[in-house]
Amino acid sequence: MARALLLVVSLAILGNVFITQATFTPNLIVDMAKILMDNYCSPEKLTGMQDAIDAASSNTEILSIPDPETLANVLTAGVQSTINDPRLVISYEPNYVPVAPPQLPPLPPDQLIAMLQNSIKLEVLEGNIGYLRIDHIIGEEMAEKIGPLLLELVWNKILPTSALIFDLRYTGSGDLSGIPYIVSYFTDSEPLIHIDSVYNRASDTTTELWSMPALLGQRYGTKKPLVLLTSKNTKGIAEDVAYCLKNLKRATVVGEKTAGGSVKIDKIKVGDSDFYLAIPSAKSINPITGNTWEVTGVTPDIEVDPEDALAKAIEIINLRAQIPAIVEGAGALVADNYAFQSVGADVAEKLNGILASGDYSMVSSKEELEIKLTADLKTLSGDKSLRTTHNTPVLPPMDYTPEMFIQLIKVSFQTDVFENNIGYLRFDMFGDFEEVRAIAQIIVEHVWNKVVNTDGMIVDLRNNIGGPTTAIAGFCSYFFDADKQVLLDKLYDRPSDTTKELWTLPELTGTRYGTKKSLLILTSGATAGAAEEFVYIMKKHGRAMIVGETTSGSSHPPNTFRVGESDIFLSIPTVHSDTTQGPAWEGAGIAPHIPVPAEAALDTAKGILNKHFGSQK
């Protein structure tokens, strides 16, 4: 009630902007309000309007804007702002003649053919991509008259194409009954699909639009790519077609947001005046979204300037033509190279099943393909390291001076000695063996010697993200004795089908910590890759107590593979630790002996060692 009163009162007030000679009476507003009440497609916005009409009918205030066109503009602004619907327009047209729906006059065949050829643009682009532009969507009656000619001149030329670009950027008119026709050509005959529901205010009825079981000619079907081009000039019925096909996930919409029109606009004379009210008298409610495209418009899947939409559509279709080979190629690479053979074969089989289901048919960009392929690979394998990646070229090694190495090492390692002579060592990435060996003496002098003579040590790997595993055997060796070599782990390499044994090294730079002194390792959910291999080895051999959180569940450093000749690359773990003694840590992580939140791990470890050394005093 309050909203409706606001509408009528605001219009009456706006009518007094110019105080001049009386020209129009309040009946103009009352008649306009009645039209809204009886015809507006969203009556819920007009609650209480009848009471407002009754109040306005007793208003004897003179609308004093002398210029009728100015008055029409003022009234339009008032109605649009109050109901929040820009489709409502009041106009002053003393010479208005209602426009009759276009009727096709009897034409000889050659003239009818020429008319169709001028009104429809059809091309077959490179790559067997069809291009179809229509600027008016015909209805059922017209389709029955010219259907055979459309079939011969247009549709039969579209059918053999491998993909279709349907250009609606200039389609500003159409017939409601044409919606099921167009949509049905891009769906299967069974099952029938509820396409749209259209509510008509005047009759207070809702009509359901369904796909059609029988059509003239063959269907384009559901498998071949369909891209719709839109712009702000795409209006009304064309918007409905775009919205339906988009939400059926049958078409990708590319271009600019559409106009936000209506399935039906009526132009109604206001009383006995020469004013007319253009009013949306019906509205579309999509059965999939429960919403409408009206007023807000259809938002494209890919937003680009309208003039760039065609080129973008061709780019999308060309990508989709490559996708089957890319997905199949990715599956084959995983099957042939993934560290766990049975898992790799299973991933490849299920990935091909996902492809066959059409789940990749709506991918529209390389980035979207990479995201989806990564998600599927991770889900199917349970391995977060199996994913798409970028082919980053290896940078040439930098030429460091000894002074630069020293500063780099000081930044890369943190050491401390706590009470009770407890050593603390933190580093956040493992280096390659050859690189570490070249600077081993510098590391020993500036890092290791600060903690090697402690009575117990805490190695903090809570922020260690991994790196190469080539230096793992050497680092582990510092915590074992020299008199006996220890088999640390066996690493199986899938591409070569070989197993490599990791043993402690007989000779090291600097002094060993040995097996007698206490060692605690701190972990978190960020501890990954090479750091997990070190934790796995030390836990398996009972050489260290693990404190903190379960590790990331990453993998040995993966290798990068190019998928065929495409620009898609896969990161595939090809190596796994010995599983004969129990489950692998890859993908699962390593559980600590003492689980505590990562931020509490250091204090917990210090407390354990302080208690241990305190009891010895």
C-alpha positions in Angstrom: 0.0 0.0 0.0 2.7 2.4 1.0 4.7 1.7 -2.2 1.6 2.3 -4.4 0.7 5.5 -2.7 4.2 6.7 -3.2 3.8 6.1 -6.9 0.6 8.0 -7.3 1.6 10.9 -5.0 5.1 11.2 -6.6 3.4 11.5 -10.0 1.0 14.2 -8.8 3.9 16.2 -7.2 5.9 15.9 -10.4 2.9 17.2 -12.3 3.3 20.6 -10.4 6.9 21.3 -11.6 5.7 24.1 -13.8 3.0 26.3 -12.3 1.1 27.7 -15.4 -2.3 27.4 -16.9 -4.2 24.2 -16.1 -3.9 21.7 -18.9 -4.4 18.1 -17.7 -6.6 16.6 -15.0 -5.7 14.0 -12.3 -7.7 11.5 -14.4 -4.6 11.1 -16.6 -2.8 9.7 -13.6 -5.7 7.6 -12.5 -6.1 6.1 -15.9 -2.4 5.3 -16.1 -2.5 3.7 -12.7 -5.4 1.5 -13.8 -3.5 0.3 -16.9 -0.6 -0.6 -14.6 -3.0 -2.5 -12.3 -4.6 -4.5 -15.1 -1.6 -5.1 -17.3 1.8 -4.9 -15.6 3.5 -8.3 -15.6 4.7 -8.1 -12.0 1.6 -7.2 -10.0 3.4 -8.0 -6.7 5.1 -4.6 -7.2 1.8 -2.9 -7.2 0.3 -4.0 -3.9 -2.1 -1.5 -2.6 -2.5 0.3 -5.9 -6.3 0.2 -5.9 -6.4 2.2 -2.6 -4.0 4.7 -4.2 -6.2 5.0 -7.3 -9.2 5.8 -5.1 -7.2 8.4 -3.2 -5.9 10.0 -6.4 -9.4 10.1 -8.0 -10.5 12.7 -5.4 -7.5 14.9 -6.1 -8.6 18.1 -7.8 -5.1 19.4 -8.2 -4.4 20.6 -11.7 -1.5 19.1 -13.5 0.1 22.3 -14.8 2.8 21.2 -17.2 1.7 22.8 -20.5 3.9 20.8 -22.8 2.5 17.3 -23.2 5.8 15.8 -24.3 7.5 17.3 -21.2 4.7 15.9 -19.1 5.2 12.4 -20.6 8.9 12.5 -19.8 8.2 13.6 -16.2 5.6 10.9 -15.7 8.0 8.3 -17.3 10.7 9.2 -14.8 8.3 9.0 -11.9 7.0 5.6 -12.9 10.4 4.1 -13.7 12.0 5.2 -10.5 9.1 4.1 -8.3 8.6 0.7 -9.8 12.3 0.3 -10.8 11.5 -0.8 -14.3 13.0 1.1 -17.2 10.7 -0.6 -19.7 7.7 1.5 -18.6 7.5 4.5 -20.9 4.8 7.2 -21.2 4.7 8.9 -24.6 2.5 11.7 -26.1 1.6 10.7 -29.7 -1.5 12.4 -31.1 -0.9 10.8 -34.5 -0.1 7.3 -33.2 -1.2 4.4 -35.5 -0.9 0.9 -34.0 1.7 -1.2 -35.8 0.2 -4.4 -37.1 2.3 -7.6 -36.9 4.2 -8.0 -40.1 2.4 -10.2 -42.6 4.2 -11.9 -45.4 2.4 -11.0 -48.6 2.1 -13.6 -51.4 5.3 -13.5 -53.2 6.6 -15.5 -56.2 9.3 -18.0 -55.3 12.2 -15.9 -56.7 11.2 -12.8 -54.7 10.7 -14.9 -51.5 14.2 -16.4 -52.0 15.7 -13.0 -52.5 14.0 -11.7 -49.4 15.3 -14.6 -47.2 18.8 -14.2 -48.6 18.8 -10.5 -47.8 17.4 -10.9 -44.2 19.6 -13.9 -43.2 23.4 -14.0 -43.4 24.9 -17.4 -43.7 28.6 -18.4 -44.2 30.7 -21.5 -43.7 33.9 -20.3 -42.2 37.4 -21.9 -42.2 37.4 -25.1 -40.2 33.8 -26.0 -41.2 32.4 -23.5 -38.7 28.9 -22.3 -39.6 27.9 -18.7 -39.1 24.2 -17.7 -39.0 22.9 -14.2 -38.4 19.2 -13.4 -38.1 17.8 -10.1 -37.0 14.2 -11.2 -36.4 13.0 -14.4 -34.9 10.0 -15.7 -36.8 7.0 -17.4 -35.1 5.1 -20.6 -35.7 2.8 -19.2 -38.3 5.6 -17.7 -40.4 7.7 -20.8 -40.0 4.9 -22.9 -41.5 4.8 -20.7 -44.5 8.4 -20.4 -45.4 9.8 -23.4 -43.5 10.6 -25.5 -46.6 12.5 -22.6 -48.1 14.4 -22.0 -44.9 15.3 -25.6 -44.8 16.6 -25.6 -48.3 18.4 -22.3 -48.4 19.7 -22.0 -44.9 19.4 -25.0 -42.5 20.6 -27.8 -44.9 23.8 -25.7 -45.4 24.2 -25.4 -41.6 23.7 -29.1 -40.8 27.0 -30.4 -42.2 29.1 -27.9 -40.2 31.2 -29.0 -37.2 30.2 -26.1 -35.0 27.8 -23.1 -35.3 28.1 -19.4 -34.4 24.6 -18.0 -34.0 24.8 -14.2 -34.2 22.0 -12.4 -32.2 23.9 -9.1 -31.8 21.4 -7.3 -34.0 18.3 -9.3 -33.2 15.8 -6.8 -31.7 12.5 -8.4 -32.5 10.7 -11.7 -32.7 7.7 -13.8 -32.0 7.3 -15.7 -28.7 6.2 -18.9 -30.5 9.6 -19.0 -32.3 11.4 -19.8 -29.1 10.6 -23.5 -28.9 11.4 -23.9 -32.6 14.9 -22.5 -32.3 15.8 -24.2 -29.0 14.5 -27.6 -30.2 16.9 -27.7 -33.1 19.7 -27.7 -30.6 18.3 -30.4 -28.3 17.3 -34.1 -28.7 13.8 -35.2 -29.6 13.6 -37.1 -26.3 13.2 -36.4 -23.5 11.2 -33.2 -23.9 12.6 -30.2 -22.1 10.8 -27.5 -20.2 12.3 -24.5 -21.9 10.5 -21.5 -20.4 7.4 -20.3 -18.6 5.7 -17.1 -19.7 3.2 -15.4 -17.4 0.6 -13.2 -19.1 -0.8 -10.5 -16.8 -4.0 -9.7 -18.7 -5.2 -13.3 -18.7 -3.5 -14.2 -15.4 -2.2 -17.4 -17.0 1.2 -19.1 -17.3 2.2 -20.8 -20.5 4.9 -23.4 -20.4 7.2 -23.7 -23.5 8.6 -27.2 -24.1 11.0 -28.5 -26.7 9.3 -30.0 -29.7 9.3 -33.8 -30.5 9.1 -33.3 -34.3 10.7 -30.6 -36.5 11.0 -29.8 -40.1 14.4 -31.2 -41.2 17.1 -32.6 -39.0 18.3 -31.3 -35.6 21.7 -29.8 -35.1 21.8 -31.9 -32.0 23.6 -31.6 -28.6 27.1 -32.6 -29.4 28.5 -30.0 -31.8 29.7 -26.6 -30.3 27.2 -23.8 -30.3 28.2 -20.2 -29.6 25.7 -17.3 -29.4 26.8 -13.7 -30.0 25.1 -10.9 -28.1 25.2 -7.2 -27.6 23.2 -4.5 -25.9 21.0 -4.5 -29.1 19.9 -8.1 -28.5 16.4 -7.6 -27.2 13.2 -9.5 -26.2 12.7 -12.9 -27.8 16.4 -13.1 -28.8 17.3 -12.6 -25.1 15.0 -15.4 -24.1 16.6 -17.8 -26.7 20.1 -16.9 -25.4 19.0 -17.3 -21.8 17.4 -20.7 -22.4 20.3 -22.2 -24.3 22.8 -20.8 -21.9 21.1 -22.3 -18.8 20.5 -25.6 -20.6 24.3 -25.6 -21.0 23.8 -26.1 -24.7 25.4 -22.8 -25.8 28.1 -20.5 -24.8 27.1 -16.8 -24.9 29.9 -14.5 -26.0 29.7 -10.7 -26.3 28.0 -7.9 -24.5 25.2 -8.0 -21.8 21.8 -7.9 -23.6 19.3 -5.1 -23.4 17.1 -6.5 -20.6 13.8 -6.1 -22.5 10.6 -8.2 -22.4 8.9 -11.1 -24.1 5.9 -8.8 -24.7 5.5 -5.0 -24.6 2.0 -3.6 -25.1 1.4 0.0 -26.0 -1.9 1.1 -24.4 -3.8 4.4 -24.8 -4.3 6.3 -21.5 -8.0 7.0 -21.3 -9.2 9.5 -23.9 -5.9 11.3 -24.1 -3.2 11.1 -26.7 -0.8 9.7 -24.1 0.3 6.0 -24.4 1.9 3.7 -21.8 4.4 1.1 -23.1 4.1 -1.7 -20.5 5.6 -5.2 -20.2 2.5 -7.3 -20.0 4.1 -10.7 -19.9 7.3 -12.0 -18.2 9.6 -15.0 -18.7 10.5 -17.2 -15.7 13.2 -19.8 -16.5 12.5 -23.2 -15.0 16.1 -23.9 -14.4 17.1 -20.7 -12.6 13.7 -19.6 -11.3 14.7 -16.1 -12.5 14.3 -13.9 -15.5 16.6 -12.1 -18.0 14.1 -9.2 -18.2 15.3 -5.8 -17.0 18.7 -7.1 -16.0 19.6 -8.7 -19.4 21.6 -11.9 -20.2 25.1 -11.8 -18.9 27.5 -13.6 -21.4 29.6 -16.5 -20.4 32.5 -14.6 -22.0 32.2 -10.8 -22.0 34.0 -9.1 -24.8 33.2 -6.0 -27.0 30.5 -6.9 -29.5 32.9 -6.2 -32.4 35.3 -8.8 -31.0 32.7 -11.4 -30.3 33.0 -13.3 -33.6 36.8 -13.7 -33.4 36.4 -14.9 -29.8 33.8 -17.4 -30.8 36.1 -18.8 -33.5 38.9 -19.0 -30.9 36.6 -21.0 -28.5 35.4 -23.4 -31.2 39.0 -24.0 -32.4 40.0 -24.8 -28.8 37.1 -27.2 -28.3 38.1 -29.1 -31.5 41.5 -29.8 -29.7 40.1 -30.7 -26.3 39.3 -34.4 -27.0 42.9 -35.1 -28.1 44.3 -33.1 -25.2 42.2 -34.9 -22.6 43.0 -38.3 -24.1 46.6 -37.4 -24.4 46.7 -36.3 -20.8 45.2 -39.6 -19.7 47.8 -41.5 -21.8 50.7 -39.6 -20.2 49.3 -40.3 -16.7 48.9 -44.0 -17.5 52.4 -44.3 -18.8 54.3 -42.1 -16.3 52.4 -41.8 -13.0 54.4 -43.2 -10.1 51.7 -45.6 -9.1 50.9 -47.7 -12.2 47.5 -49.0 -11.2 46.3 -45.5 -10.1 47.6 -44.0 -13.4 45.7 -46.6 -15.5 42.5 -45.9 -13.5 42.8 -42.2 -13.8 43.2 -42.4 -17.6 40.2 -44.7 -18.0 37.9 -42.4 -15.8 39.2 -39.3 -17.5 38.2 -40.6 -20.9 34.8 -41.4 -19.4 34.4 -37.8 -18.2 35.3 -36.7 -21.7 32.8 -39.0 -23.3 30.1 -37.7 -21.0 30.4 -34.2 -22.5 31.7 -32.7 -19.4 34.4 -30.8 -21.3 32.1 -29.6 -24.1 31.5 -26.2 -22.5 35.1 -25.3 -21.8 35.8 -21.9 -23.4 39.4 -21.0 -22.7 42.9 -22.6 -22.1 42.8 -21.4 -18.5 39.4 -23.0 -18.0 40.6 -26.2 -19.5 43.7 -26.2 -17.2 41.5 -25.6 -14.1 39.1 -28.4 -15.0 41.8 -30.9 -16.0 43.7 -30.2 -12.8 40.5 -30.6 -10.7 39.7 -33.9 -12.4 43.3 -35.3 -12.2 43.4 -34.4 -8.5 40.0 -35.9 -7.7 40.6 -39.1 -9.7 44.1 -39.8 -8.3 43.8 -38.2 -4.8 47.2 -36.6 -5.5 47.4 -32.8 -5.4 50.7 -32.9 -7.3 49.1 -34.4 -10.4 48.0 -31.3 -12.3 48.5 -29.0 -15.2 51.5 -26.7 -15.0 53.4 -24.2 -17.1 56.5 -25.0 -19.0 58.8 -22.6 -17.1 62.3 -22.6 -18.7 65.2 -23.4 -16.4 67.1 -20.3 -15.5 70.9 -20.4 -16.0 72.8 -20.7 -12.7 73.9 -17.4 -11.1 77.6 -16.7 -10.7 77.9 -16.2 -6.9 81.0 -14.9 -5.2 82.0 -16.6 -1.9 80.7 -13.5 0.0 77.3 -13.8 -1.8 77.1 -17.5 -0.9 77.7 -16.7 2.7 75.0 -14.1 2.8 72.6 -16.4 0.9 73.2 -19.2 3.4 72.7 -16.9 6.4 69.4 -15.9 5.0 68.3 -19.4 4.1 69.1 -21.1 7.4 68.2 -20.1 11.0 70.1 -21.5 13.9 69.9 -21.1 17.7 71.0 -22.8 20.9 68.3 -22.9 23.6 68.8 -23.7 27.3 70.1 -27.2 28.2 72.2 -27.0 25.0 69.3 -27.7 22.7 70.1 -26.9 19.1 67.6 -25.4 16.6 67.9 -25.6 12.8 65.4 -24.2 10.4 65.5 -24.1 6.6 62.5 -23.9 4.2 63.7 -25.7 1.1 66.0 -28.5 0.0 68.7 -27.8 -2.6 70.1 -29.9 -5.4 72.9 -32.3 -4.3 75.4 -30.9 -6.8 74.7 -27.3 -5.8 74.9 -28.2 -2.1 78.1 -30.1 -2.5 79.8 -27.1 -4.1 79.1 -25.0 -1.0 79.0 -27.7 1.6 82.1 -26.4 3.4 80.5 -22.9 3.7 77.2 -24.4 5.1 79.2 -26.4 7.6 81.2 -23.4 8.8 78.3 -20.9 8.9 75.4 -23.2 9.9 76.1 -26.7 10.9 79.0 -26.0 13.3 76.6 -23.8 15.3 74.4 -26.7 16.3 76.4 -29.9 15.9 77.8 -29.8 19.4 74.5 -29.6 21.1 73.0 -32.4 23.2 69.7 -32.5 21.3 68.4 -30.9 18.2 65.1 -29.6 16.8 64.9 -29.5 13.0 62.1 -27.1 12.0 60.5 -28.1 8.7 57.1 -26.5 9.3 57.6 -24.1 6.4 59.7 -26.4 4.2 58.0 -26.7 0.8 60.4 -29.3 -0.6 62.7 -29.1 -3.5 65.0 -31.7 -5.1 65.4 -35.0 -3.3 69.0 -35.5 -4.5 70.5 -34.2 -1.3 68.2 -36.2 1.1 70.6 -39.1 1.5 73.4 -36.7 2.4 71.4 -34.8 5.0 70.1 -38.0 6.6 73.6 -39.3 6.9 74.5 -36.6 9.4 72.1 -38.2 11.9 73.5 -41.7 11.4 76.9 -43.2 12.4 79.8 -43.6 10.0 80.6 -47.2 10.9 77.6 -48.7 9.3 75.8 -47.8 6.0 72.0 -47.7 6.3 69.5 -48.3 3.5 67.3 -45.3 3.9 64.7 -45.8 1.2 64.0 -47.4 -2.1 62.7 -45.1 -4.9 60.7 -46.6 -7.8 60.9 -44.6 -11.1 57.9 -45.4 -13.3 59.1 -44.2 -16.7 62.2 -46.2 -16.6 60.7 -49.0 -14.4 63.8 -49.0 -12.2 64.3 -48.8 -8.4 67.1 -46.8 -6.8 68.4 -47.4 -3.3 69.2 -44.5 -1.0 72.0 -45.3 1.4 73.8 -43.2 4.0 77.0 -41.7 2.7 80.3 -43.0 4.1 82.0 -39.6 3.9 80.6 -36.2 4.8 81.8 -32.6 5.0 82.0 -31.7 8.7 81.1 -33.7 11.8 78.1 -36.1 12.1 75.5 -35.6 14.7 75.3 -39.4 15.0 72.6 -41.7 16.4 73.0 -41.2 20.1 71.7 -37.6 20.5 68.0 -36.7 20.6 66.4 -35.4 17.4 63.0 -33.9 17.1 61.5 -32.7 13.7 58.7 -30.1 13.5 56.1 -30.5 10.8 52.9 -28.8 9.5 50.4 -29.1 6.7 52.8 -27.0 4.6 55.7 -29.5 5.0 55.9 -31.0 1.5 57.9 -33.0 -1.1 61.6 -33.5 -0.3 60.9 -32.4 3.3 58.3 -35.2 3.6 60.8 -37.8 2.3 63.3 -36.7 5.0 60.6 -37.0 7.7 59.4 -40.3 6.3 62.9 -41.8 6.4 63.7 -40.5 9.9 60.4 -41.7 11.3 60.6 -45.1 9.5 64.1 -45.8 11.0 63.1 -44.6 14.4 65.8 -41.9 14.4 63.6 -38.9 15.2 60.4 -37.9 17.0 58.0 -36.0 14.8 56.0 -33.1 16.5 53.3 -31.0 14.9 50.8 -31.7 12.1 50.4 -34.3 9.4 52.4 -33.2 6.4 51.1 -32.0 3.1 50.9 -35.4 1.3 52.7 -34.0 -1.7 55.1 -36.1 -3.8 58.6 -36.5 -4.9 59.5 -33.7 -7.3 57.2 -34.2 -10.4 58.3 -34.1 -14.0 56.8 -31.9 -16.6 55.2 -33.4 -19.8 53.8 -31.7 -22.8 50.4 -33.0 -23.9 50.9 -33.7 -27.6 51.6 -30.6 -29.7 49.3 -28.4 -27.5 50.2 -25.7 -25.1 49.0 -27.8 -22.1 51.6 -29.3 -19.8 51.2 -31.8 -17.0 53.1 -32.0 -13.7 53.3 -35.8 -13.1 54.9 -37.4 -10.0 56.9 -40.3 -11.5 58.7 -41.6 -8.4 57.4 -43.1 -5.2 59.0 -44.4 -2.0 59.2 -48.1 -1.1 55.8 -49.3 -0.3 56.7 -52.9 0.8 57.0 -51.8 4.4 53.7 -49.9 4.5 51.6 -47.2 2.8 53.3 -44.5 0.9 53.4 -41.0 2.3 52.7 -39.5 -1.2 49.2 -38.2 -1.3 48.5 -39.1 2.4 51.2 -37.2 4.4 53.1 -38.3 7.4 51.4 -38.3 10.8 53.5 -37.0 13.7 54.3 -39.0 16.9 53.0 -36.0 18.9 50.2 -34.2 17.1 49.9 -30.5 18.1 49.0 -27.4 16.1 52.0 -26.2 14.1 52.3 -22.9 16.0 52.7 -24.9 19.2 55.2 -27.5 17.9 58.4 -25.6 18.9 57.3 -25.0 22.5 56.2 -28.6 22.7 59.5 -29.9 21.4 61.5 -27.7 23.7 59.3 -28.9 26.6 60.0 -32.5 25.8 63.8 -32.0 25.6 64.0 -29.8 28.7 62.1 -32.4 30.7 64.5 -35.1 29.3 67.6 -33.2 30.1 66.2 -31.9 33.4 65.7 -35.5 34.6 69.3 -36.3 33.9 70.6 -33.6 36.2 
